[in-house]
Amino acid sequence: MPQRAVTRTQTGQGSVMVVDDTNHAQIKLIDTDDSFGDKWIVSSGLNAGEKVIIEGLLKARPGAQVVPEPFLPATPKATGQAPAKDGKKG
C-alpha cells in the first residue's frame, strides 16, 4: 500500500479511505507490519479487490460520493534524447 494512502489515528493505528459498492468514501482501519520502500505492508483490515483512495485524500470525507479512477503511477521523465538509429545510446 503506498504510504501516502495511509493516515494514522490518535492511537497510531493505520487507516485508509476506500470506495464502497455505491461509490462513497468510507474509512477502514488497517494494521501494517512493516514498510518496503515507499509502501506499507498491510497485515489486516483490507479485503482483496477493495478500492483504496490514494490521491485526493484531503477532499475525501466519509460518506462523500466519489468517482473512482485507476491509479497510474508517475513514469520517469524522458531525457529528451532520441535513441540512435542503431539502437545504441549516444
KADAVEN-V276124 format. One record per residue. N is the residue number from 1. RES is the residue in one letter. SS is DSSP state (@ for helix, = for strand, . for the rest). PSI is psi in whole degrees, 0 to 359 (* if undefined). Layout:
n: (N N)
res: (RES RES)
ss: (SS SS)
psi: (PSI PSI)
This chain:
n: (1 2 3 4 5 6 7 8 9 10 11 12 13 14 15 16 17 18 19 20 21 22 23 24 25 26 27 28 29 30 31 32 33 34 35 36 37 38 39 40 41 42 43 44 45 46 47 48 49 50 51 52 53 54 55 56 57 58 59 60 61 62 63 64 65 66 67 68 69 70 71 72 73 74 75 76 77 78 79 80 81 82 83 84 85 86 87 88 89 90)
res: (M P Q R A V T R T Q T G Q G S V M V V D D T N H A Q I K L I D T D D S F G D K W I V S S G L N A G E K V I I E G L L K A R P G A Q V V P E P F L P A T P K A T G Q A P A K D G K K G)
ss: (. = @ @ @ . = = . . . . . = = = = = = . . . . = = = = = = = = = = = = = . . = = = = = = . . . . . . = = . . . . . . . . . . . . = . . . . . . . . . . . . . . . . . . . . . . . . .)
psi: (128 134 327 346 347 129 171 142 176 336 357 357 143 149 151 160 130 162 122 184 341 17 42 145 139 148 136 134 137 162 133 139 317 175 156 105 238 25 152 144 113 124 336 162 343 150 153 136 354 143 116 135 122 321 148 20 329 336 335 132 147 129 351 142 136 159 97 141 146 143 128 105 149 140 150 142 143 152 347 359 130 143 150 156 333 5 354 145 153 *)
